[in-house]
Amino acid sequence: MNMNFASVILPSNKKDKNVAVVQLEKGMAQCNLMKSENVSKYLEDLLVAEKKASTAKLGLHSKKAPPQTLFVDLVHNTKQAKDYE
């Protein structure tokens, strides 16, 4: 299987930031390791960031339940929908 990788790098005055590394450090993502010759050149950074979040129990590594998201269905309630206009 041939895989292509792309990285999003945010320029900064101090040091450019890889968006995937930032997400992993906050516990918002996980690495998926596959046996392949074609791996990301940032693999070490990604693994270190994931380990840091796991150790600190951040985001999805936390035992706490995620915050509840409340959605308001305005499709069937026209009066309430008009309040949002």
PDB file of N, CA, C and O in Angstrom:
ATOM      1  N   MET A   1       0.846  -1.163   0.000  1.00  0.00           N
ATOM      2  CA  MET A   1       0.000   0.000   0.000  1.00  0.00           C
ATOM      3  C   MET A   1       0.901   1.238   0.000  1.00  0.00           C
ATOM      4  O   MET A   1       1.818   1.339   0.814  1.00  0.00           O
ATOM      5  N   ASN A   2       0.644   2.157  -0.891  1.00  0.00           N
ATOM      6  CA  ASN A   2       1.414   3.386  -0.977  1.00  0.00           C
ATOM      7  C   ASN A   2       0.642   4.497  -0.283  1.00  0.00           C
ATOM      8  O   ASN A   2      -0.507   4.778  -0.626  1.00  0.00           O
ATOM      9  N   MET A   3       1.282   5.126   0.696  1.00  0.00           N
ATOM     10  CA  MET A   3       0.615   6.179   1.447  1.00  0.00           C
ATOM     11  C   MET A   3       1.371   7.484   1.271  1.00  0.00           C
ATOM     12  O   MET A   3       2.601   7.501   1.222  1.00  0.00           O
ATOM     13  N   ASN A   4       0.637   8.560   1.178  1.00  0.00           N
ATOM     14  CA  ASN A   4       1.229   9.888   1.122  1.00  0.00           C
ATOM     15  C   ASN A   4       0.868  10.621   2.402  1.00  0.00           C
ATOM     16  O   ASN A   4      -0.242  10.484   2.915  1.00  0.00           O
ATOM     17  N   PHE A   5       1.809  11.398   2.912  1.00  0.00           N
ATOM     18  CA  PHE A   5       1.590  12.157   4.137  1.00  0.00           C
ATOM     19  C   PHE A   5       1.695  13.637   3.841  1.00  0.00           C
ATOM     20  O   PHE A   5       2.454  14.063   2.971  1.00  0.00           O
ATOM     21  N   ALA A   6       0.931  14.403   4.569  1.00  0.00           N
ATOM     22  CA  ALA A   6       1.016  15.852   4.479  1.00  0.00           C
ATOM     23  C   ALA A   6       1.034  16.382   5.907  1.00  0.00           C
ATOM     24  O   ALA A   6       0.391  15.819   6.793  1.00  0.00           O
ATOM     25  N   SER A   7       1.756  17.442   6.120  1.00  0.00           N
ATOM     26  CA  SER A   7       1.828  18.053   7.438  1.00  0.00           C
ATOM     27  C   SER A   7       1.476  19.523   7.319  1.00  0.00           C
ATOM     28  O   SER A   7       1.867  20.197   6.366  1.00  0.00           O
ATOM     29  N   VAL A   8       0.730  20.008   8.302  1.00  0.00           N
ATOM     30  CA  VAL A   8       0.370  21.421   8.343  1.00  0.00           C
ATOM     31  C   VAL A   8       1.267  22.062   9.394  1.00  0.00           C
ATOM     32  O   VAL A   8       1.225  21.698  10.569  1.00  0.00           O
ATOM     33  N   ILE A   9       2.074  23.016   8.959  1.00  0.00           N
ATOM     34  CA  ILE A   9       3.022  23.685   9.842  1.00  0.00           C
ATOM     35  C   ILE A   9       2.598  25.146   9.986  1.00  0.00           C
ATOM     36  O   ILE A   9       2.443  25.858   8.993  1.00  0.00           O
ATOM     37  N   LEU A  10       2.416  25.579  11.220  1.00  0.00           N
ATOM     38  CA  LEU A  10       2.059  26.974  11.489  1.00  0.00           C
ATOM     39  C   LEU A  10       3.338  27.752  11.774  1.00  0.00           C
ATOM     40  O   LEU A  10       4.083  27.406  12.691  1.00  0.00           O
ATOM     41  N   PRO A  11       3.600  28.807  10.991  1.00  0.00           N
ATOM     42  CA  PRO A  11       4.809  29.594  11.243  1.00  0.00           C
ATOM     43  C   PRO A  11       4.686  30.376  12.549  1.00  0.00           C
ATOM     44  O   PRO A  11       3.608  30.847  12.912  1.00  0.00           O
ATOM     45  N   SER A  12       5.801  30.501  13.237  1.00  0.00           N
ATOM     46  CA  SER A  12       5.827  31.208  14.506  1.00  0.00           C
ATOM     47  C   SER A  12       7.157  31.936  14.632  1.00  0.00           C
ATOM     48  O   SER A  12       8.127  31.587  13.959  1.00  0.00           O
ATOM     49  N   ASN A  13       7.204  32.941  15.490  1.00  0.00           N
ATOM     50  CA  ASN A  13       8.449  33.676  15.705  1.00  0.00           C
ATOM     51  C   ASN A  13       9.503  32.803  16.373  1.00  0.00           C
ATOM     52  O   ASN A  13      10.681  32.876  16.025  1.00  0.00           O
ATOM     53  N   LYS A  14       9.085  31.976  17.332  1.00  0.00           N
ATOM     54  CA  LYS A  14      10.033  31.147  18.071  1.00  0.00           C
ATOM     55  C   LYS A  14      10.361  29.861  17.319  1.00  0.00           C
ATOM     56  O   LYS A  14      11.516  29.618  16.969  1.00  0.00           O
ATOM     57  N   LYS A  15       9.350  29.046  17.075  1.00  0.00           N
ATOM     58  CA  LYS A  15       9.557  27.758  16.411  1.00  0.00           C
ATOM     59  C   LYS A  15       8.270  27.376  15.690  1.00  0.00           C
ATOM     60  O   LYS A  15       7.185  27.491  16.260  1.00  0.00           O
ATOM     61  N   ASP A  16       8.376  26.929  14.457  1.00  0.00           N
ATOM     62  CA  ASP A  16       7.193  26.517  13.708  1.00  0.00           C
ATOM     63  C   ASP A  16       6.523  25.342  14.415  1.00  0.00           C
ATOM     64  O   ASP A  16       7.198  24.482  14.982  1.00  0.00           O
ATOM     65  N   LYS A  17       5.182  25.311  14.378  1.00  0.00           N
ATOM     66  CA  LYS A  17       4.416  24.277  15.069  1.00  0.00           C
ATOM     67  C   LYS A  17       3.705  23.375  14.082  1.00  0.00           C
ATOM     68  O   LYS A  17       3.053  23.849  13.152  1.00  0.00           O
ATOM     69  N   ASN A  18       3.831  22.076  14.285  1.00  0.00           N
ATOM     70  CA  ASN A  18       3.108  21.079  13.515  1.00  0.00           C
ATOM     71  C   ASN A  18       1.729  20.932  14.164  1.00  0.00           C
ATOM     72  O   ASN A  18       1.639  20.644  15.358  1.00  0.00           O
ATOM     73  N   VAL A  19       0.660  21.126  13.397  1.00  0.00           N
ATOM     74  CA  VAL A  19      -0.704  21.083  13.936  1.00  0.00           C
ATOM     75  C   VAL A  19      -1.010  19.714  14.552  1.00  0.00           C
ATOM     76  O   VAL A  19      -1.675  19.646  15.586  1.00  0.00           O
ATOM     77  N   ALA A  20      -0.545  18.639  13.945  1.00  0.00           N
ATOM     78  CA  ALA A  20      -0.794  17.302  14.484  1.00  0.00           C
ATOM     79  C   ALA A  20      -0.129  17.139  15.846  1.00  0.00           C
ATOM     80  O   ALA A  20      -0.705  16.529  16.746  1.00  0.00           O
ATOM     81  N   VAL A  21       1.072  17.674  16.004  1.00  0.00           N
ATOM     82  CA  VAL A  21       1.774  17.588  17.286  1.00  0.00           C
ATOM     83  C   VAL A  21       1.006  18.362  18.357  1.00  0.00           C
ATOM     84  O   VAL A  21       0.884  17.897  19.490  1.00  0.00           O
ATOM     85  N   VAL A  22       0.493  19.529  18.007  1.00  0.00           N
ATOM     86  CA  VAL A  22      -0.276  20.336  18.957  1.00  0.00           C
ATOM     87  C   VAL A  22      -1.528  19.571  19.399  1.00  0.00           C
ATOM     88  O   VAL A  22      -1.853  19.553  20.586  1.00  0.00           O
ATOM     89  N   GLN A  23      -2.221  18.947  18.465  1.00  0.00           N
ATOM     90  CA  GLN A  23      -3.427  18.177  18.801  1.00  0.00           C
ATOM     91  C   GLN A  23      -3.083  16.992  19.693  1.00  0.00           C
ATOM     92  O   GLN A  23      -3.800  16.705  20.652  1.00  0.00           O
ATOM     93  N   LEU A  24      -1.993  16.307  19.384  1.00  0.00           N
ATOM     94  CA  LEU A  24      -1.583  15.160  20.191  1.00  0.00           C
ATOM     95  C   LEU A  24      -1.186  15.587  21.598  1.00  0.00           C
ATOM     96  O   LEU A  24      -1.501  14.892  22.564  1.00  0.00           O
ATOM     97  N   GLU A  25      -0.500  16.720  21.729  1.00  0.00           N
ATOM     98  CA  GLU A  25      -0.090  17.218  23.045  1.00  0.00           C
ATOM     99  C   GLU A  25      -1.289  17.554  23.924  1.00  0.00           C
ATOM    100  O   GLU A  25      -1.209  17.441  25.147  1.00  0.00           O
ATOM    101  N   LYS A  26      -2.391  17.962  23.320  1.00  0.00           N
ATOM    102  CA  LYS A  26      -3.600  18.310  24.077  1.00  0.00           C
ATOM    103  C   LYS A  26      -4.515  17.104  24.281  1.00  0.00           C
ATOM    104  O   LYS A  26      -5.564  17.231  24.912  1.00  0.00           O
ATOM    105  N   GLY A  27      -4.138  15.945  23.760  1.00  0.00           N
ATOM    106  CA  GLY A  27      -4.957  14.748  23.914  1.00  0.00           C
ATOM    107  C   GLY A  27      -6.166  14.740  23.012  1.00  0.00           C
ATOM    108  O   GLY A  27      -7.161  14.083  23.319  1.00  0.00           O
ATOM    109  N   MET A  28      -6.102  15.458  21.904  1.00  0.00           N
ATOM    110  CA  MET A  28      -7.233  15.542  20.987  1.00  0.00           C
ATOM    111  C   MET A  28      -7.143  14.526  19.849  1.00  0.00           C
ATOM    112  O   MET A  28      -8.031  14.469  19.000  1.00  0.00           O
ATOM    113  N   ALA A  29      -6.080  13.726  19.826  1.00  0.00           N
ATOM    114  CA  ALA A  29      -5.888  12.755  18.746  1.00  0.00           C
ATOM    115  C   ALA A  29      -5.000  11.625  19.252  1.00  0.00           C
ATOM    116  O   ALA A  29      -4.419  11.711  20.333  1.00  0.00           O
ATOM    117  N   GLN A  30      -4.905  10.570  18.457  1.00  0.00           N
ATOM    118  CA  GLN A  30      -4.020   9.446  18.741  1.00  0.00           C
ATOM    119  C   GLN A  30      -3.245   9.089  17.486  1.00  0.00           C
ATOM    120  O   GLN A  30      -3.717   9.300  16.369  1.00  0.00           O
ATOM    121  N   CYS A  31      -2.051   8.545  17.679  1.00  0.00           N
ATOM    122  CA  CYS A  31      -1.250   8.076  16.548  1.00  0.00           C
ATOM    123  C   CYS A  31      -1.726   6.685  16.149  1.00  0.00           C
ATOM    124  O   CYS A  31      -2.123   5.886  16.996  1.00  0.00           O
ATOM    125  N   ASN A  32      -1.681   6.412  14.872  1.00  0.00           N
ATOM    126  CA  ASN A  32      -2.021   5.104  14.350  1.00  0.00           C
ATOM    127  C   ASN A  32      -0.784   4.580  13.629  1.00  0.00           C
ATOM    128  O   ASN A  32      -0.480   5.011  12.516  1.00  0.00           O
ATOM    129  N   LEU A  33      -0.080   3.663  14.255  1.00  0.00           N
ATOM    130  CA  LEU A  33       1.150   3.138  13.674  1.00  0.00           C
ATOM    131  C   LEU A  33       0.846   1.987  12.727  1.00  0.00           C
ATOM    132  O   LEU A  33       0.069   1.087  13.045  1.00  0.00           O
ATOM    133  N   MET A  34       1.470   2.036  11.565  1.00  0.00           N
ATOM    134  CA  MET A  34       1.318   0.979  10.579  1.00  0.00           C
ATOM    135  C   MET A  34       2.702   0.542  10.130  1.00  0.00           C
ATOM    136  O   MET A  34       3.632   1.347  10.091  1.00  0.00           O
ATOM    137  N   LYS A  35       2.835  -0.720   9.797  1.00  0.00           N
ATOM    138  CA  LYS A  35       4.109  -1.203   9.288  1.00  0.00           C
ATOM    139  C   LYS A  35       4.221  -0.790   7.827  1.00  0.00           C
ATOM    140  O   LYS A  35       3.499  -1.288   6.963  1.00  0.00           O
ATOM    141  N   SER A  36       5.130   0.117   7.578  1.00  0.00           N
ATOM    142  CA  SER A  36       5.295   0.642   6.233  1.00  0.00           C
ATOM    143  C   SER A  36       6.678   1.261   6.122  1.00  0.00           C
ATOM    144  O   SER A  36       7.256   1.708   7.112  1.00  0.00           O
ATOM    145  N   GLU A  37       7.188   1.279   4.926  1.00  0.00           N
ATOM    146  CA  GLU A  37       8.471   1.936   4.691  1.00  0.00           C
ATOM    147  C   GLU A  37       8.278   3.445   4.564  1.00  0.00           C
ATOM    148  O   GLU A  37       9.190   4.222   4.846  1.00  0.00           O
ATOM    149  N   ASN A  38       7.102   3.845   4.146  1.00  0.00           N
ATOM    150  CA  ASN A  38       6.804   5.247   3.900  1.00  0.00           C
ATOM    151  C   ASN A  38       6.085   5.822   5.122  1.00  0.00           C
ATOM    152  O   ASN A  38       4.859   5.772   5.208  1.00  0.00           O
ATOM    153  N   VAL A  39       6.854   6.367   6.059  1.00  0.00           N
ATOM    154  CA  VAL A  39       6.255   6.928   7.278  1.00  0.00           C
ATOM    155  C   VAL A  39       6.511   8.431   7.329  1.00  0.00           C
ATOM    156  O   VAL A  39       7.386   8.950   6.637  1.00  0.00           O
ATOM    157  N   SER A  40       5.752   9.101   8.141  1.00  0.00           N
ATOM    158  CA  SER A  40       5.896  10.540   8.283  1.00  0.00           C
ATOM    159  C   SER A  40       7.276  10.883   8.839  1.00  0.00           C
ATOM    160  O   SER A  40       7.799  10.186   9.708  1.00  0.00           O
ATOM    161  N   LYS A  41       7.851  11.954   8.331  1.00  0.00           N
ATOM    162  CA  LYS A  41       9.171  12.357   8.838  1.00  0.00           C
ATOM    163  C   LYS A  41       9.057  12.974  10.229  1.00  0.00           C
ATOM    164  O   LYS A  41      10.073  13.205  10.885  1.00  0.00           O
ATOM    165  N   TYR A  42       7.842  13.241  10.683  1.00  0.00           N
ATOM    166  CA  TYR A  42       7.603  13.796  12.016  1.00  0.00           C
ATOM    167  C   TYR A  42       7.148  12.722  13.010  1.00  0.00           C
ATOM    168  O   TYR A  42       6.640  13.051  14.082  1.00  0.00           O
ATOM    169  N   LEU A  43       7.324  11.458  12.666  1.00  0.00           N
ATOM    170  CA  LEU A  43       6.805  10.366  13.486  1.00  0.00           C
ATOM    171  C   LEU A  43       7.310  10.433  14.927  1.00  0.00           C
ATOM    172  O   LEU A  43       6.527  10.246  15.858  1.00  0.00           O
ATOM    173  N   GLU A  44       8.589  10.694  15.127  1.00  0.00           N
ATOM    174  CA  GLU A  44       9.129  10.768  16.487  1.00  0.00           C
ATOM    175  C   GLU A  44       8.460  11.881  17.292  1.00  0.00           C
ATOM    176  O   GLU A  44       8.107  11.685  18.455  1.00  0.00           O
ATOM    177  N   ASP A  45       8.285  13.051  16.668  1.00  0.00           N
ATOM    178  CA  ASP A  45       7.615  14.173  17.345  1.00  0.00           C
ATOM    179  C   ASP A  45       6.179  13.811  17.714  1.00  0.00           C
ATOM    180  O   ASP A  45       5.700  14.160  18.794  1.00  0.00           O
ATOM    181  N   LEU A  46       5.497  13.109  16.808  1.00  0.00           N
ATOM    182  CA  LEU A  46       4.113  12.713  17.048  1.00  0.00           C
ATOM    183  C   LEU A  46       4.018  11.740  18.222  1.00  0.00           C
ATOM    184  O   LEU A  46       3.143  11.879  19.077  1.00  0.00           O
ATOM    185  N   LEU A  47       4.904  10.769  18.260  1.00  0.00           N
ATOM    186  CA  LEU A  47       4.876   9.780  19.334  1.00  0.00           C
ATOM    187  C   LEU A  47       5.214  10.401  20.688  1.00  0.00           C
ATOM    188  O   LEU A  47       4.610  10.046  21.700  1.00  0.00           O
ATOM    189  N   VAL A  48       6.170  11.321  20.712  1.00  0.00           N
ATOM    190  CA  VAL A  48       6.534  12.009  21.959  1.00  0.00           C
ATOM    191  C   VAL A  48       5.358  12.848  22.453  1.00  0.00           C
ATOM    192  O   VAL A  48       5.064  12.861  23.649  1.00  0.00           O
ATOM    193  N   ALA A  49       4.685  13.549  21.539  1.00  0.00           N
ATOM    194  CA  ALA A  49       3.541  14.381  21.915  1.00  0.00           C
ATOM    195  C   ALA A  49       2.403  13.533  22.472  1.00  0.00           C
ATOM    196  O   ALA A  49       1.769  13.915  23.456  1.00  0.00           O
ATOM    197  N   GLU A  50       2.139  12.382  21.851  1.00  0.00           N
ATOM    198  CA  GLU A  50       1.076  11.510  22.345  1.00  0.00           C
ATOM    199  C   GLU A  50       1.432  10.958  23.726  1.00  0.00           C
ATOM    200  O   GLU A  50       0.565  10.870  24.595  1.00  0.00           O
ATOM    201  N   LYS A  51       2.676  10.591  23.935  1.00  0.00           N
ATOM    202  CA  LYS A  51       3.119  10.065  25.228  1.00  0.00           C
ATOM    203  C   LYS A  51       2.978  11.134  26.315  1.00  0.00           C
ATOM    204  O   LYS A  51       2.589  10.831  27.443  1.00  0.00           O
ATOM    205  N   LYS A  52       3.295  12.381  25.971  1.00  0.00           N
ATOM    206  CA  LYS A  52       3.177  13.489  26.923  1.00  0.00           C
ATOM    207  C   LYS A  52       1.720  13.666  27.366  1.00  0.00           C
ATOM    208  O   LYS A  52       1.457  13.844  28.555  1.00  0.00           O
ATOM    209  N   ALA A  53       0.776  13.619  26.423  1.00  0.00           N
ATOM    210  CA  ALA A  53      -0.648  13.770  26.752  1.00  0.00           C
ATOM    211  C   ALA A  53      -1.152  12.573  27.548  1.00  0.00           C
ATOM    212  O   ALA A  53      -1.959  12.725  28.465  1.00  0.00           O
ATOM    213  N   SER A  54      -0.680  11.399  27.200  1.00  0.00           N
ATOM    214  CA  SER A  54      -1.098  10.190  27.909  1.00  0.00           C
ATOM    215  C   SER A  54      -0.616  10.215  29.356  1.00  0.00           C
ATOM    216  O   SER A  54      -1.360   9.856  30.268  1.00  0.00           O
ATOM    217  N   THR A  55       0.623  10.635  29.562  1.00  0.00           N
ATOM    218  CA  THR A  55       1.180  10.725  30.911  1.00  0.00           C
ATOM    219  C   THR A  55       0.441  11.760  31.750  1.00  0.00           C
ATOM    220  O   THR A  55       0.194  11.543  32.937  1.00  0.00           O
ATOM    221  N   ALA A  56       0.089  12.886  31.131  1.00  0.00           N
ATOM    222  CA  ALA A  56      -0.621  13.954  31.837  1.00  0.00           C
ATOM    223  C   ALA A  56      -2.128  13.714  31.908  1.00  0.00           C
ATOM    224  O   ALA A  56      -2.856  14.496  32.519  1.00  0.00           O
ATOM    225  N   LYS A  57      -2.594  12.633  31.283  1.00  0.00           N
ATOM    226  CA  LYS A  57      -4.022  12.282  31.244  1.00  0.00           C
ATOM    227  C   LYS A  57      -4.870  13.431  30.706  1.00  0.00           C
ATOM    228  O   LYS A  57      -5.857  13.836  31.321  1.00  0.00           O
ATOM    229  N   LEU A  58      -4.464  13.948  29.545  1.00  0.00           N
ATOM    230  CA  LEU A  58      -5.182  15.039  28.900  1.00  0.00           C
ATOM    231  C   LEU A  58      -6.137  14.507  27.839  1.00  0.00           C
ATOM    232  O   LEU A  58      -5.880  13.469  27.228  1.00  0.00           O
ATOM    233  N   GLY A  59      -7.238  15.220  27.621  1.00  0.00           N
ATOM    234  CA  GLY A  59      -8.155  14.912  26.521  1.00  0.00           C
ATOM    235  C   GLY A  59      -8.703  13.504  26.577  1.00  0.00           C
ATOM    236  O   GLY A  59      -9.263  13.087  27.591  1.00  0.00           O
ATOM    237  N   LEU A  60      -8.543  12.772  25.489  1.00  0.00           N
ATOM    238  CA  LEU A  60      -9.117  11.433  25.415  1.00  0.00           C
ATOM    239  C   LEU A  60      -8.386  10.419  26.282  1.00  0.00           C
ATOM    240  O   LEU A  60      -8.856   9.290  26.426  1.00  0.00           O
ATOM    241  N   HIS A  61      -7.248  10.789  26.863  1.00  0.00           N
ATOM    242  CA  HIS A  61      -6.541   9.919  27.798  1.00  0.00           C
ATOM    243  C   HIS A  61      -7.058  10.104  29.225  1.00  0.00           C
ATOM    244  O   HIS A  61      -6.651   9.378  30.132  1.00  0.00           O
ATOM    245  N   SER A  62      -7.948  11.068  29.423  1.00  0.00           N
ATOM    246  CA  SER A  62      -8.495  11.380  30.736  1.00  0.00           C
ATOM    247  C   SER A  62      -9.579  10.384  31.108  1.00  0.00           C
ATOM    248  O   SER A  62     -10.212   9.779  30.243  1.00  0.00           O
ATOM    249  N   LYS A  63      -9.780  10.227  32.392  1.00  0.00           N
ATOM    250  CA  LYS A  63     -10.853   9.351  32.887  1.00  0.00           C
ATOM    251  C   LYS A  63     -12.191  10.091  32.936  1.00  0.00           C
ATOM    252  O   LYS A  63     -13.245   9.463  33.033  1.00  0.00           O
ATOM    253  N   LYS A  64     -12.149  11.428  32.870  1.00  0.00           N
ATOM    254  CA  LYS A  64     -13.382  12.214  32.937  1.00  0.00           C
ATOM    255  C   LYS A  64     -14.203  12.045  31.659  1.00  0.00           C
ATOM    256  O   LYS A  64     -13.657  11.856  30.572  1.00  0.00           O
ATOM    257  N   ALA A  65     -15.504  12.116  31.814  1.00  0.00           N
ATOM    258  CA  ALA A  65     -16.399  12.043  30.657  1.00  0.00           C
ATOM    259  C   ALA A  65     -16.290  13.350  29.865  1.00  0.00           C
ATOM    260  O   ALA A  65     -16.106  14.414  30.455  1.00  0.00           O
ATOM    261  N   PRO A  66     -16.403  13.277  28.542  1.00  0.00           N
ATOM    262  CA  PRO A  66     -16.341  14.507  27.748  1.00  0.00           C
ATOM    263  C   PRO A  66     -17.542  15.399  28.045  1.00  0.00           C
ATOM    264  O   PRO A  66     -18.592  14.908  28.460  1.00  0.00           O
ATOM    265  N   PRO A  67     -17.393  16.713  27.836  1.00  0.00           N
ATOM    266  CA  PRO A  67     -18.513  17.609  28.109  1.00  0.00           C
ATOM    267  C   PRO A  67     -19.703  17.311  27.201  1.00  0.00           C
ATOM    268  O   PRO A  67     -19.539  16.939  26.039  1.00  0.00           O
ATOM    269  N   GLN A  68     -20.894  17.482  27.752  1.00  0.00           N
ATOM    270  CA  GLN A  68     -22.115  17.237  26.980  1.00  0.00           C
ATOM    271  C   GLN A  68     -22.338  18.391  26.007  1.00  0.00           C
ATOM    272  O   GLN A  68     -22.175  19.559  26.360  1.00  0.00           O
ATOM    273  N   THR A  69     -22.708  18.052  24.795  1.00  0.00           N
ATOM    274  CA  THR A  69     -23.032  19.056  23.794  1.00  0.00           C
ATOM    275  C   THR A  69     -24.544  19.094  23.624  1.00  0.00           C
ATOM    276  O   THR A  69     -25.180  18.059  23.423  1.00  0.00           O
ATOM    277  N   LEU A  70     -25.110  20.280  23.707  1.00  0.00           N
ATOM    278  CA  LEU A  70     -26.552  20.436  23.599  1.00  0.00           C
ATOM    279  C   LEU A  70     -26.886  21.013  22.222  1.00  0.00           C
ATOM    280  O   LEU A  70     -26.368  22.060  21.836  1.00  0.00           O
ATOM    281  N   PHE A  71     -27.740  20.332  21.502  1.00  0.00           N
ATOM    282  CA  PHE A  71     -28.184  20.789  20.190  1.00  0.00           C
ATOM    283  C   PHE A  71     -29.650  21.190  20.283  1.00  0.00           C
ATOM    284  O   PHE A  71     -30.445  20.524  20.945  1.00  0.00           O
ATOM    285  N   VAL A  72     -29.993  22.269  19.623  1.00  0.00           N
ATOM    286  CA  VAL A  72     -31.381  22.722  19.582  1.00  0.00           C
ATOM    287  C   VAL A  72     -31.902  22.448  18.176  1.00  0.00           C
ATOM    288  O   VAL A  72     -31.419  23.030  17.204  1.00  0.00           O
ATOM    289  N   ASP A  73     -32.888  21.562  18.070  1.00  0.00           N
ATOM    290  CA  ASP A  73     -33.470  21.199  16.783  1.00  0.00           C
ATOM    291  C   ASP A  73     -34.535  22.230  16.429  1.00  0.00           C
ATOM    292  O   ASP A  73     -35.593  22.268  17.057  1.00  0.00           O
ATOM    293  N   LEU A  74     -34.267  23.056  15.438  1.00  0.00           N
ATOM    294  CA  LEU A  74     -35.184  24.119  15.045  1.00  0.00           C
ATOM    295  C   LEU A  74     -36.042  23.748  13.836  1.00  0.00           C
ATOM    296  O   LEU A  74     -36.807  24.577  13.343  1.00  0.00           O
ATOM    297  N   VAL A  75     -35.922  22.530  13.364  1.00  0.00           N
ATOM    298  CA  VAL A  75     -36.629  22.127  12.149  1.00  0.00           C
ATOM    299  C   VAL A  75     -38.130  22.063  12.369  1.00  0.00           C
ATOM    300  O   VAL A  75     -38.894  22.521  11.519  1.00  0.00           O
ATOM    301  N   HIS A  76     -38.564  21.512  13.478  1.00  0.00           N
ATOM    302  CA  HIS A  76     -39.989  21.282  13.692  1.00  0.00           C
ATOM    303  C   HIS A  76     -40.659  22.346  14.542  1.00  0.00           C
ATOM    304  O   HIS A  76     -41.883  22.337  14.676  1.00  0.00           O
ATOM    305  N   ASN A  77     -39.905  23.253  15.113  1.00  0.00           N
ATOM    306  CA  ASN A  77     -40.477  24.270  15.981  1.00  0.00           C
ATOM    307  C   ASN A  77     -40.252  25.636  15.328  1.00  0.00           C
ATOM    308  O   ASN A  77     -39.222  26.272  15.550  1.00  0.00           O
ATOM    309  N   THR A  78     -41.222  26.084  14.522  1.00  0.00           N
ATOM    310  CA  THR A  78     -41.053  27.331  13.762  1.00  0.00           C
ATOM    311  C   THR A  78     -41.006  28.556  14.663  1.00  0.00           C
ATOM    312  O   THR A  78     -40.317  29.526  14.349  1.00  0.00           O
ATOM    313  N   LYS A  79     -41.729  28.527  15.781  1.00  0.00           N
ATOM    314  CA  LYS A  79     -41.700  29.675  16.694  1.00  0.00           C
ATOM    315  C   LYS A  79     -40.297  29.860  17.261  1.00  0.00           C
ATOM    316  O   LYS A  79     -39.774  30.974  17.292  1.00  0.00           O
ATOM    317  N   GLN A  80     -39.703  28.786  17.698  1.00  0.00           N
ATOM    318  CA  GLN A  80     -38.358  28.875  18.248  1.00  0.00           C
ATOM    319  C   GLN A  80     -37.330  29.220  17.166  1.00  0.00           C
ATOM    320  O   GLN A  80     -36.349  29.914  17.435  1.00  0.00           O
ATOM    321  N   ALA A  81     -37.556  28.743  15.968  1.00  0.00           N
ATOM    322  CA  ALA A  81     -36.654  29.056  14.861  1.00  0.00           C
ATOM    323  C   ALA A  81     -36.678  30.551  14.549  1.00  0.00           C
ATOM    324  O   ALA A  81     -35.641  31.138  14.242  1.00  0.00           O
ATOM    325  N   LYS A  82     -37.863  31.169  14.627  1.00  0.00           N
ATOM    326  CA  LYS A  82     -37.966  32.609  14.369  1.00  0.00           C
ATOM    327  C   LYS A  82     -37.199  33.424  15.408  1.00  0.00           C
ATOM    328  O   LYS A  82     -36.708  34.511  15.101  1.00  0.00           O
ATOM    329  N   ASP A  83     -37.092  32.915  16.621  1.00  0.00           N
ATOM    330  CA  ASP A  83     -36.335  33.606  17.662  1.00  0.00           C
ATOM    331  C   ASP A  83     -34.857  33.713  17.301  1.00  0.00           C
ATOM    332  O   ASP A  83     -34.169  34.608  17.791  1.00  0.00           O
ATOM    333  N   TYR A  84     -34.360  32.818  16.453  1.00  0.00           N
ATOM    334  CA  TYR A  84     -32.946  32.813  16.055  1.00  0.00           C
ATOM    335  C   TYR A  84     -32.698  33.660  14.818  1.00  0.00           C
ATOM    336  O   TYR A  84     -31.546  33.824  14.418  1.00  0.00           O
ATOM    337  N   GLU A  85     -33.746  34.208  14.192  1.00  0.00           N
ATOM    338  CA  GLU A  85     -33.563  35.015  12.978  1.00  0.00           C
ATOM    339  C   GLU A  85     -33.032  36.373  13.286  1.00  0.00           C
ATOM    340  O   GLU A  85     -32.821  37.175  12.376  1.00  0.00           O
TER     341      GLU A  85
END
